[in-house]
Amino acid sequence: MKRVLILLALALFSAGTLSACNTMAGAGKDIQKAGDKIEDKAQDCKDGRC
């Protein structure tokens, strides 16, 4: 019984870790897209098209 509980805990920990990685990767992509839009807008203003 103790072995089953340890394996279950390990499986839950692994699933949580993997889902956190996907969440952080998605957040990083969103932040990168926002940064690209800000950079594009700044370039437009620099060129006088603001």
Secondary structure, 3 states (H helix, E strand, C coil): CHHHHHHHHHHHHHHHHHHHHHHHHHHHHHHHHHHHHHHHHHHHHHCCCC
